Each structure stands twice: as structure tokens, then as C-alpha cells.
């Protein structure tokens, strides 16, 4: 299988003994190095995509990451929207997804969710929400509820909840930074928004 990444074709294969870990990508050129997470699989990087032939169709399947941890640290509408879209997409693809909301990001998973738009006044925020609605895109509030209904495990930072004086949505677990660190340590992929 050939995956295009920044104009470079990455052909990956998996080692048979690594059925439950993340894939490792490494380049065949010392100055061109792709992402590396451990010695689980092998890949080659070529300068341009090779012609599609039977060899590429018969390669063994890729091993994908199974556990994704996302930290949402702000209630900025752009960050929250992207974090929630990534979480729902990853969950829909079968990943185990944990979303940890801290700072103002905890407001997204409160009973009265609030978002803001960094650097723009309330009128711009209203226009963006209106445009999203016209496009038929889900609101941040709808995406937060969709995360929970899809089985994304959502955690809200307990000290932040107390500081902000808000209550979490049903289905949201209250946890601390130690929970996030434990989840991140075991995760195949950690994203922050």
C-alpha cells in the first residue's frame, strides 16, 4: 500500500509479531526521516509514487494505532471544533478515543457549554456559528454530545470544574492530571488542541 505524505510515497509493511502496536515509518535515506514510534514495522520512502501494480496491492495490511488521547485545553471554537471532529472521526474508524478537557476546554463539556473565538468580537462569532449552521455542519455542542454517544471517553479536569463553577454533562468523567498522564503514557497517539 502506498500512502502519499507531503508528495512522498510511503510504503509500509508490518512485522508479524506486532499485531497490537503502532506502525513505524522510517525512511531509506538518512536525511529524510519519517515518523518513528518504536521497532514495530518497516517502510520505505520513495521520492515519487511508484506505478500501481500487483506488488503494491498484495502487501500486508498496515497496523494502525489503537488508542488515541486528545487534550482540549481551550474553548476557542476552532480548537474545540477540530478536537471534536478528530475524536468523532477516530472513534468512527474504530479507535479507542479518550478526550481530556482542561482549562477553558472544560466549558465545552459542561451543562451550559460556551465557546469563544480568539481575537474576534461577538459579531464575528455569531457569523461563524451562522455559517456553520447554513452549511449543515454540526455545532460544537452537537459534536460534544456526538462524542459521548459514539463512546469517546471524555474526562474533565476536576480543579478546573471547581474553579469555573460548572457541572459536567452526563457521561463525562471527572478526573485530574494524573489520569491524563496515565492515558497519554499508554496511548499510541496524543494530540493537543
MDAnalysis code that builds the backbone (N, CA, C; Angstrom):
import MDAnalysis as mda
import numpy as np

u = mda.Universe.empty(579, n_residues=193, atom_resindex=np.repeat(np.arange(193), 3), trajectory=True)
u.add_TopologyAttr("name", ["N", "CA", "C"] * 193)
u.add_TopologyAttr("resid", np.arange(1, 194))
u.add_TopologyAttr("resname", ["UNK", "UNK", "UNK", "UNK", "UNK", "UNK", "UNK", "UNK", "UNK", "UNK", "UNK", "UNK", "UNK", "UNK", "UNK", "UNK", "UNK", "UNK", "UNK", "UNK", "UNK", "UNK", "UNK", "UNK", "UNK", "UNK", "UNK", "UNK", "UNK", "UNK", "UNK", "UNK", "UNK", "UNK", "UNK", "UNK", "UNK", "UNK", "UNK", "UNK", "UNK", "UNK", "UNK", "UNK", "UNK", "UNK", "UNK", "UNK", "UNK", "UNK", "UNK", "UNK", "UNK", "UNK", "UNK", "UNK", "UNK", "UNK", "UNK", "UNK", "UNK", "UNK", "UNK", "UNK", "UNK", "UNK", "UNK", "UNK", "UNK", "UNK", "UNK", "UNK", "UNK", "UNK", "UNK", "UNK", "UNK", "UNK", "UNK", "UNK", "UNK", "UNK", "UNK", "UNK", "UNK", "UNK", "UNK", "UNK", "UNK", "UNK", "UNK", "UNK", "UNK", "UNK", "UNK", "UNK", "UNK", "UNK", "UNK", "UNK", "UNK", "UNK", "UNK", "UNK", "UNK", "UNK", "UNK", "UNK", "UNK", "UNK", "UNK", "UNK", "UNK", "UNK", "UNK", "UNK", "UNK", "UNK", "UNK", "UNK", "UNK", "UNK", "UNK", "UNK", "UNK", "UNK", "UNK", "UNK", "UNK", "UNK", "UNK", "UNK", "UNK", "UNK", "UNK", "UNK", "UNK", "UNK", "UNK", "UNK", "UNK", "UNK", "UNK", "UNK", "UNK", "UNK", "UNK", "UNK", "UNK", "UNK", "UNK", "UNK", "UNK", "UNK", "UNK", "UNK", "UNK", "UNK", "UNK", "UNK", "UNK", "UNK", "UNK", "UNK", "UNK", "UNK", "UNK", "UNK", "UNK", "UNK", "UNK", "UNK", "UNK", "UNK", "UNK", "UNK", "UNK", "UNK", "UNK", "UNK", "UNK", "UNK", "UNK", "UNK", "UNK", "UNK", "UNK", "UNK", "UNK", "UNK", "UNK", "UNK", "UNK"])
u.atoms.positions = np.array([
    [0.855, -1.169, 0.000],
    [0.000, 0.000, 0.000],
    [0.897, 1.227, 0.000],
    [0.530, 2.210, -0.738],
    [1.311, 3.433, -0.837],
    [0.478, 4.589, -0.298],
    [1.016, 5.306, 0.672],
    [0.325, 6.462, 1.229],
    [1.119, 7.699, 0.863],
    [0.462, 8.687, 0.304],
    [1.151, 9.927, -0.028],
    [1.199, 10.813, 1.195],
    [2.388, 11.287, 1.507],
    [2.568, 12.180, 2.647],
    [3.493, 13.299, 2.204],
    [2.939, 14.472, 1.956],
    [3.745, 15.613, 1.551],
    [4.470, 15.386, 0.238],
    [3.838, 14.703, -0.707],
    [4.451, 14.465, -2.004],
    [5.418, 13.296, -2.013],
    [5.572, 12.617, -0.889],
    [6.472, 11.477, -0.787],
    [5.631, 10.235, -0.574],
    [5.948, 9.184, -1.287],
    [5.195, 7.944, -1.156],
    [5.798, 7.111, -0.039],
    [4.972, 6.664, 0.891],
    [5.428, 5.835, 1.991],
    [4.805, 4.461, 1.813],
    [5.646, 3.456, 1.639],
    [5.172, 2.083, 1.525],
    [5.485, 1.394, 2.842],
    [4.464, 0.884, 3.511],
    [4.664, 0.333, 4.843],
    [4.303, -1.136, 4.886],
    [5.045, -1.865, 5.674],
    [4.732, -3.261, 5.947],
    [4.766, -3.458, 7.447],
    [4.126, -4.484, 7.917],
    [4.055, -4.724, 9.354],
    [4.807, -5.991, 9.712],
    [5.404, -6.004, 10.880],
    [6.041, -7.207, 11.378],
    [4.977, -8.110, 11.987],
    [5.060, -9.428, 11.792],
    [4.008, -10.324, 12.280],
    [3.857, -10.324, 13.796],
    [4.947, -10.100, 14.541],
    [4.854, -10.151, 15.999],
    [4.283, -8.872, 16.609],
    [3.935, -7.909, 15.794],
    [3.473, -6.611, 16.306],
    [2.024, -6.363, 15.918],
    [1.136, -7.185, 16.396],
    [-0.258, -7.060, 15.994],
    [-1.031, -6.000, 16.765],
    [-0.502, -5.560, 17.911],
    [-1.281, -4.624, 18.719],
    [-0.570, -3.302, 18.971],
    [0.390, -2.947, 18.183],
    [1.132, -1.711, 18.398],
    [1.053, -0.819, 17.175],
    [1.583, 0.366, 17.314],
    [1.546, 1.340, 16.219],
    [2.557, 0.987, 15.146],
    [2.271, 1.424, 13.951],
    [3.194, 1.200, 12.841],
    [4.378, 2.149, 12.954],
    [5.509, 1.719, 12.475],
    [6.709, 2.546, 12.488],
    [7.057, 2.889, 11.056],
    [7.248, 4.135, 10.800],
    [7.657, 4.574, 9.478],
    [9.076, 5.095, 9.569],
    [9.935, 4.630, 8.701],
    [11.289, 5.170, 8.652],
    [11.693, 5.270, 7.194],
    [12.576, 6.181, 6.908],
    [12.961, 6.437, 5.527],
    [14.189, 5.625, 5.160],
    [14.369, 5.410, 3.855],
    [15.553, 4.704, 3.410],
    [16.718, 5.653, 3.157],
    [16.521, 6.935, 3.353],
    [17.585, 7.917, 3.196],
    [17.834, 8.572, 4.547],
    [19.097, 8.712, 4.970],
    [19.374, 9.233, 6.303],
    [18.856, 10.644, 6.552],
    [18.827, 11.514, 5.542],
    [18.394, 12.893, 5.753],
    [16.879, 13.037, 5.652],
    [16.193, 12.024, 5.175],
    [14.744, 12.088, 5.016],
    [14.123, 11.074, 5.970],
    [13.746, 11.532, 7.147],
    [13.259, 10.623, 8.172],
    [11.782, 10.849, 8.441],
    [11.015, 9.790, 8.396],
    [9.583, 9.878, 8.689],
    [9.354, 9.584, 10.165],
    [8.099, 9.619, 10.595],
    [7.745, 9.423, 11.995],
    [8.185, 8.062, 12.491],
    [8.687, 7.981, 13.722],
    [9.140, 6.719, 14.292],
    [8.621, 6.598, 15.718],
    [7.957, 5.499, 16.026],
    [7.410, 5.306, 17.367],
    [7.933, 4.053, 18.051],
    [8.807, 3.303, 17.456],
    [9.337, 2.081, 18.029],
    [9.600, 1.073, 16.931],
    [10.179, -0.048, 17.283],
    [10.546, -1.006, 16.243],
    [9.433, -2.013, 16.018],
    [8.364, -1.571, 15.427],
    [7.199, -2.426, 15.215],
    [7.030, -2.810, 13.762],
    [7.308, -1.937, 12.851],
    [7.123, -2.226, 11.436],
    [8.208, -1.580, 10.615],
    [8.194, -1.802, 9.317],
    [9.188, -1.208, 8.441],
    [8.501, -0.560, 7.264],
    [9.131, 0.447, 6.704],
    [8.600, 1.056, 5.496],
    [9.734, 1.638, 4.688],
    [9.435, 1.924, 3.454],
    [10.405, 2.595, 2.599],
    [9.768, 3.855, 2.072],
    [10.567, 4.872, 1.878],
    [10.076, 6.137, 1.364],
    [10.739, 6.376, 0.023],
    [9.939, 6.637, -0.977],
    [10.477, 6.936, -2.299],
    [10.148, 8.368, -2.652],
    [10.882, 8.933, -3.577],
    [10.695, 10.337, -3.933],
    [9.381, 10.590, -4.656],
    [8.909, 9.660, -5.437],
    [7.651, 9.846, -6.154],
    [6.848, 8.558, -6.060],
    [5.537, 8.648, -6.222],
    [4.715, 7.451, -6.118],
    [5.065, 6.442, -7.206],
    [5.262, 5.177, -6.832],
    [5.537, 4.172, -7.849],
    [4.275, 3.849, -8.635],
    [4.465, 3.263, -9.791],
    [3.314, 2.853, -10.597],
    [2.551, 1.773, -9.835],
    [1.248, 1.811, -9.908],
    [0.420, 0.842, -9.209],
    [0.494, -0.488, -9.938],
    [0.928, -1.515, -9.250],
    [0.984, -2.845, -9.848],
    [0.549, -3.871, -8.801],
    [0.587, -5.137, -9.190],
    [0.107, -6.180, -8.297],
    [0.929, -6.258, -7.013],
    [2.208, -5.893, -7.053],
    [3.048, -5.952, -5.857],
    [2.504, -5.040, -4.754],
    [2.067, -3.840, -5.125],
    [1.552, -2.893, -4.142],
    [0.193, -3.329, -3.605],
    [-0.577, -4.014, -4.402],
    [-1.892, -4.459, -3.959],
    [-1.803, -5.662, -3.033],
    [-0.702, -6.411, -3.097],
    [-0.563, -7.619, -2.303],
    [0.261, -7.427, -1.038],
    [0.615, -6.207, -0.697],
    [1.373, -6.010, 0.531],
    [0.479, -6.293, 1.724],
    [1.098, -6.661, 2.814],
    [0.344, -6.979, 4.018],
    [-0.309, -5.724, 4.570],
    [-1.416, -5.871, 5.275],
    [-2.126, -4.687, 5.776],
    [-1.294, -3.928, 6.801],
    [-1.554, -2.631, 6.876],
    [-0.886, -1.785, 7.850],
    [-1.447, -2.046, 9.241],
    [-0.620, -1.854, 10.231],
    [-1.096, -1.900, 11.609],
    [-1.337, -0.460, 12.013],
    [-2.543, -0.140, 12.396],
    [-2.865, 1.227, 12.771],
    [-2.889, 1.371, 14.286],
    [-2.795, 2.593, 14.740],
    [-2.828, 2.880, 16.166],
    [-4.200, 2.542, 16.728],
    [-4.210, 2.055, 17.951],
    [-5.485, 1.652, 18.515],
    [-6.001, 2.600, 19.593],
    [-5.126, 3.370, 20.234],
    [-5.568, 4.241, 21.326],
    [-5.116, 5.668, 21.063],
    [-6.082, 6.579, 21.033],
    [-5.814, 7.993, 20.782],
    [-6.249, 8.792, 22.008],
    [-5.376, 9.677, 22.480],
    [-5.699, 10.569, 23.588],
    [-5.625, 11.998, 23.072],
    [-6.683, 12.752, 23.321],
    [-6.767, 14.139, 22.857],
    [-6.921, 15.043, 24.069],
    [-6.088, 16.089, 24.127],
    [-6.240, 17.092, 25.186],
    [-6.812, 18.357, 24.573],
    [-7.920, 18.813, 25.128],
    [-8.545, 20.064, 24.710],
    [-8.363, 21.059, 25.848],
    [-7.534, 22.077, 25.615],
    [-7.170, 22.997, 26.694],
    [-7.808, 24.374, 26.561],
    [-8.676, 24.575, 25.583],
    [-9.269, 25.891, 25.388],
    [-10.665, 25.729, 24.803],
    [-11.507, 26.723, 25.003],
    [-12.847, 26.673, 24.424],
    [-12.954, 27.539, 23.177],
    [-11.822, 27.862, 22.576],
    [-11.830, 28.546, 21.286],
    [-12.590, 27.668, 20.297],
    [-13.490, 28.253, 19.532],
    [-14.371, 27.466, 18.665],
    [-13.585, 26.654, 17.635],
    [-12.512, 27.211, 17.109],
    [-11.727, 26.485, 16.104],
    [-11.034, 25.275, 16.723],
    [-10.401, 25.462, 17.858],
    [-9.710, 24.345, 18.522],
    [-10.699, 23.283, 18.969],
    [-11.786, 23.714, 19.588],
    [-12.785, 22.758, 20.063],
    [-13.388, 21.982, 18.899],
    [-13.701, 22.682, 17.821],
    [-14.309, 22.035, 16.662],
    [-13.370, 20.971, 16.087],
    [-12.100, 21.337, 15.912],
    [-11.139, 20.380, 15.352],
    [-10.927, 19.187, 16.280],
    [-10.816, 19.440, 17.574],
    [-10.623, 18.346, 18.523],
    [-11.805, 17.379, 18.498],
    [-13.013, 17.921, 18.453],
    [-14.209, 17.079, 18.456],
    [-14.380, 16.326, 17.143],
    [-14.044, 16.957, 16.035],
    [-14.125, 16.272, 14.734],
    [-13.113, 15.135, 14.679],
    [-11.894, 15.375, 15.149],
    [-10.876, 14.318, 15.172],
    [-11.325, 13.186, 16.093],
    [-11.871, 13.519, 17.250],
    [-12.322, 12.490, 18.197],
    [-13.444, 11.638, 17.611],
    [-14.449, 12.275, 17.014],
    [-15.559, 11.503, 16.446],
    [-15.106, 10.697, 15.234],
    [-14.229, 11.258, 14.428],
    [-13.722, 10.535, 13.256],
    [-12.907, 9.323, 13.678],
    [-12.028, 9.509, 14.650],
    [-11.203, 8.393, 15.123],
    [-12.076, 7.302, 15.737],
    [-13.076, 7.696, 16.484],
    [-13.976, 6.710, 17.100],
    [-14.772, 5.967, 16.036],
    [-15.226, 6.690, 15.018],
    [-15.976, 6.058, 13.929],
    [-15.105, 5.066, 13.160],
    [-13.795, 5.297, 13.163],
    [-12.866, 4.390, 12.486],
    [-12.456, 3.213, 13.369],
    [-12.963, 3.169, 14.595],
    [-12.685, 2.034, 15.461],
    [-11.593, 2.247, 16.488],
    [-11.045, 3.434, 16.570],
    [-10.023, 3.713, 17.566],
    [-10.655, 3.810, 18.954],
    [-9.884, 3.507, 19.970],
    [-10.275, 3.791, 21.350],
    [-9.854, 5.236, 21.596],
    [-10.812, 6.108, 21.884],
    [-10.521, 7.538, 21.980],
    [-10.828, 8.050, 23.382],
    [-9.860, 8.766, 23.938],
    [-10.011, 9.428, 25.233],
    [-9.794, 10.913, 25.005],
    [-10.723, 11.738, 25.460],
    [-10.609, 13.183, 25.317],
    [-10.570, 13.793, 26.712],
    [-9.493, 14.522, 27.001],
    [-9.315, 15.146, 28.307],
    [-9.452, 16.649, 28.138],
    [-10.478, 17.230, 28.771],
    [-10.721, 18.670, 28.667],
    [-10.231, 19.360, 29.932],
    [-9.377, 20.344, 29.746],
    [-8.845, 21.105, 30.869],
    [-8.886, 22.587, 30.529],
    [-8.580, 23.422, 31.478],
    [-8.638, 24.860, 31.234],
    [-10.040, 25.253, 30.786],
    [-10.111, 26.222, 29.894],
    [-11.418, 26.652, 29.394],
    [-12.075, 25.600, 28.500],
    [-11.312, 24.591, 28.072],
    [-11.875, 23.488, 27.299],
    [-12.919, 22.706, 28.082],
    [-12.850, 22.792, 29.414],
    [-13.839, 22.111, 30.255],
    [-15.239, 22.671, 30.031],
    [-15.331, 23.912, 29.587],
    [-16.643, 24.520, 29.339],
    [-17.392, 23.836, 28.196],
    [-16.677, 23.198, 27.283],
    [-17.306, 22.503, 26.153],
    [-18.170, 21.350, 26.657],
    [-17.740, 20.693, 27.725],
    [-18.460, 19.531, 28.248],
    [-19.219, 19.851, 29.533],
    [-19.603, 21.112, 29.697],
    [-20.424, 21.493, 30.844],
    [-21.888, 21.487, 30.415],
    [-22.778, 21.560, 31.376],
    [-24.211, 21.538, 31.061],
    [-24.632, 22.765, 30.271],
    [-23.892, 23.857, 30.397],
    [-24.141, 25.063, 29.596],
    [-22.856, 25.388, 28.837],
    [-22.581, 24.675, 27.726],
    [-21.316, 24.860, 27.018],
    [-21.160, 26.269, 26.450],
    [-19.948, 26.768, 26.524],
    [-19.640, 28.092, 25.985],
    [-18.380, 28.005, 25.150],
    [-18.415, 28.658, 24.005],
    [-17.224, 28.750, 23.163],
    [-16.917, 30.216, 22.934],
    [-15.718, 30.455, 22.438],
    [-15.333, 31.816, 22.092],
    [-14.436, 31.748, 20.873],
    [-14.156, 32.862, 20.286],
    [-13.290, 32.940, 19.120],
    [-12.165, 33.890, 19.464],
    [-10.951, 33.353, 19.530],
    [-9.804, 34.164, 19.933],
    [-9.624, 35.367, 19.024],
    [-9.514, 36.520, 19.624],
    [-9.192, 37.732, 18.881],
    [-10.325, 38.346, 18.081],
    [-11.512, 37.760, 18.090],
    [-12.616, 38.310, 17.307],
    [-13.791, 38.653, 18.216],
    [-14.498, 39.704, 17.903],
    [-15.632, 40.108, 18.732],
    [-16.829, 39.170, 18.575],
    [-17.830, 39.430, 19.375],
    [-19.027, 38.583, 19.410],
    [-19.740, 38.507, 18.065],
    [-19.725, 39.578, 17.286],
    [-20.390, 39.567, 15.983],
    [-19.748, 38.542, 15.050],
    [-18.422, 38.480, 15.046],
    [-17.724, 37.501, 14.205],
    [-18.060, 36.081, 14.651],
    [-18.141, 35.872, 15.950],
    [-18.504, 34.556, 16.482],
    [-19.903, 34.166, 16.014],
    [-20.837, 35.096, 16.075],
    [-22.198, 34.847, 15.633],
    [-22.218, 34.501, 14.146],
    [-21.432, 35.219, 13.333],
    [-21.381, 34.949, 11.893],
    [-20.824, 33.560, 11.595],
    [-19.804, 33.158, 12.330],
    [-19.221, 31.826, 12.116],
    [-20.229, 30.741, 12.482],
    [-20.900, 30.899, 13.609],
    [-21.915, 29.906, 14.002],
    [-23.042, 29.847, 12.976],
    [-23.437, 30.998, 12.473],
    [-24.498, 31.058, 11.461],
    [-24.062, 30.358, 10.175],
    [-22.817, 30.603, 9.760],
    [-22.307, 29.969, 8.542],
    [-22.231, 28.455, 8.705],
    [-21.771, 27.986, 9.849],
    [-21.724, 26.546, 10.105],
    [-23.118, 25.935, 10.015],
    [-24.094, 26.653, 10.569],
    [-25.472, 26.159, 10.528],
    [-25.981, 26.093, 9.095],
    [-25.696, 27.125, 8.300],
    [-26.122, 27.132, 6.890],
    [-25.487, 25.997, 6.096],
    [-24.245, 25.671, 6.414],
    [-23.546, 24.592, 5.722],
    [-24.030, 23.213, 6.163],
    [-24.828, 23.191, 7.207],
    [-25.311, 21.909, 7.712],
    [-24.304, 21.218, 8.614],
    [-23.278, 21.949, 9.034],
    [-22.262, 21.385, 9.919],
    [-22.786, 21.376, 11.350],
    [-22.372, 20.391, 12.095],
    [-22.797, 20.286, 13.489],
    [-22.161, 21.399, 14.314],
    [-22.869, 21.831, 15.329],
    [-22.315, 22.835, 16.242],
    [-21.356, 22.141, 17.213],
    [-20.589, 22.915, 17.939],
    [-19.676, 22.357, 18.931],
    [-20.465, 21.588, 19.989],
    [-21.605, 22.126, 20.386],
    [-22.455, 21.455, 21.376],
    [-22.923, 20.094, 20.852],
    [-23.349, 20.046, 19.586],
    [-23.794, 18.782, 18.981],
    [-22.634, 17.796, 18.857],
    [-21.456, 18.290, 18.480],
    [-20.287, 17.413, 18.366],
    [-19.889, 16.836, 19.721],
    [-19.984, 17.645, 20.775],
    [-19.658, 17.159, 22.120],
    [-20.596, 16.023, 22.512],
    [-21.873, 16.186, 22.239],
    [-22.841, 15.129, 22.557],
    [-22.635, 13.901, 21.664],
    [-22.244, 14.140, 20.410],
    [-21.973, 13.030, 19.500],
    [-20.764, 12.225, 19.973],
    [-19.752, 12.902, 20.475],
    [-18.586, 12.207, 21.036],
    [-19.020, 11.223, 22.117],
    [-19.843, 11.713, 23.017],
    [-20.306, 10.865, 24.115],
    [-21.154, 9.705, 23.614],
    [-22.021, 9.961, 22.641],
    [-22.890, 8.888, 22.138],
    [-22.113, 7.849, 21.334],
    [-20.997, 8.248, 20.723],
    [-20.176, 7.302, 19.962],
    [-19.264, 6.461, 20.853],
    [-19.153, 6.844, 22.111],
    [-18.307, 6.071, 23.018],
    [-16.936, 6.666, 23.257],
    [-16.730, 7.921, 22.884],
    [-15.478, 8.590, 23.234],
    [-15.492, 8.774, 24.747],
    [-14.426, 8.371, 25.403],
    [-14.345, 8.535, 26.856],
    [-13.856, 9.951, 27.137],
    [-14.730, 10.752, 27.725],
    [-14.430, 12.167, 27.963],
    [-14.168, 12.382, 29.451],
    [-13.072, 13.074, 29.732],
    [-12.690, 13.418, 31.095],
    [-12.585, 14.937, 31.189],
    [-13.037, 15.495, 32.312],
    [-12.908, 16.930, 32.558],
    [-12.073, 17.100, 33.820],
    [-11.151, 18.031, 33.774],
    [-10.239, 18.299, 34.877],
    [-11.010, 18.817, 36.095],
    [-10.920, 18.089, 37.206],
    [-11.691, 18.425, 38.411],
    [-11.364, 19.803, 38.987],
    [-10.092, 20.171, 39.157],
    [-9.817, 21.510, 39.695],
    [-10.385, 22.634, 38.824],
    [-10.382, 22.429, 37.524],
    [-10.921, 23.440, 36.611],
    [-12.431, 23.559, 36.785],
    [-13.119, 22.425, 36.922],
    [-14.572, 22.461, 37.147],
    [-14.910, 23.261, 38.395],
    [-14.156, 23.016, 39.452],
    [-14.399, 23.742, 40.703],
    [-14.129, 25.231, 40.521],
    [-13.043, 25.557, 39.823],
    [-12.682, 26.954, 39.623],
    [-13.730, 27.687, 38.786],
    [-14.226, 27.027, 37.724],
    [-15.211, 27.651, 36.842],
    [-16.628, 27.584, 37.403],
    [-16.849, 26.713, 38.378],
    [-18.173, 26.578, 38.981],
    [-19.211, 26.004, 38.036],
    [-18.827, 25.012, 37.227],
    [-19.759, 24.397, 36.279],
    [-19.889, 22.907, 36.571],
    [-20.975, 22.313, 36.071],
    [-21.204, 20.881, 36.209],
    [-20.989, 20.207, 34.860],
    [-20.367, 19.019, 34.851],
    [-20.142, 18.327, 33.578],
    [-21.416, 17.687, 33.043],
    [-21.424, 17.430, 31.740],
    [-22.526, 16.702, 31.113],
    [-22.585, 15.285, 31.661],
    [-23.749, 14.651, 31.530],
    [-23.853, 13.245, 31.913],
    [-22.966, 12.418, 30.999],
    [-22.275, 11.452, 31.580],
    [-21.389, 10.600, 30.802],
    [-19.953, 11.083, 30.782],
    [-19.707, 12.278, 31.304],
    [-18.352, 12.825, 31.365],
    [-17.765, 12.481, 32.726],
    [-16.565, 11.921, 32.723],
    [-15.904, 11.574, 33.972],
    [-15.093, 12.759, 34.476],
    [-15.087, 12.941, 35.776],
    [-14.283, 13.990, 36.403],
    [-12.972, 13.346, 36.831],
    [-11.862, 13.929, 36.411],
    [-10.550, 13.347, 36.680],
    [-9.530, 14.463, 36.869],
    [-8.314, 14.072, 37.173],
    [-7.236, 15.034, 37.351],
    [-6.121, 14.804, 36.355],
    [-5.058, 15.554, 36.520],
    [-3.946, 15.483, 35.570],
    [-3.255, 14.124, 35.590],
    [-3.310, 13.415, 36.715],
    [-2.700, 12.083, 36.767],
    [-3.404, 11.122, 35.813],
    [-4.706, 11.268, 35.679],
    [-5.459, 10.438, 34.733],
    [-4.985, 10.700, 33.316],
    [-4.834, 11.982, 32.964],
    [-4.348, 12.310, 31.624],
    [-2.967, 11.718, 31.386],
    [-2.067, 11.854, 32.350],
    [-0.708, 11.330, 32.186],
    [-0.706, 9.814, 32.023],
    [-1.547, 9.121, 32.783],
    [-1.638, 7.664, 32.657],
    [-2.174, 7.270, 31.285],
    [-3.194, 7.993, 30.804],
    [-3.747, 7.712, 29.476],
    [-2.718, 7.994, 28.390],
    [-2.023, 9.119, 28.505],
    [-1.039, 9.508, 27.493],
    [0.122, 8.524, 27.440],
    [0.513, 8.000, 28.583],
    [1.630, 7.051, 28.633],
    [1.317, 5.777, 27.858],
    [0.072, 5.346, 27.902],
    [-0.332, 4.108, 27.238],
    [-0.837, 4.316, 25.811],
    [-0.978, 5.557, 25.386],
    [-1.576, 5.846, 24.075],
    [-0.584, 5.649, 22.938],
    [-1.137, 5.349, 21.767],
    [-0.347, 5.268, 20.550],
    [-0.203, 6.640, 19.910],
    [-1.147, 7.528, 20.194],
    [-1.134, 8.871, 19.619],
    [-1.740, 9.843, 20.619],
    [-1.041, 10.959, 20.876],
    [-1.539, 12.006, 21.767],
    [-1.605, 13.301, 20.969],
    [-2.780, 13.931, 20.958],
    [-2.978, 15.198, 20.248],
    [-3.410, 16.259, 21.238],
    [-2.940, 17.481, 21.043],
    [-3.377, 18.581, 21.900],
    [-3.992, 19.670, 21.046],
    [-5.065, 20.240, 21.543],
    [-5.755, 21.343, 20.869],
    [-5.956, 22.464, 21.862],
])
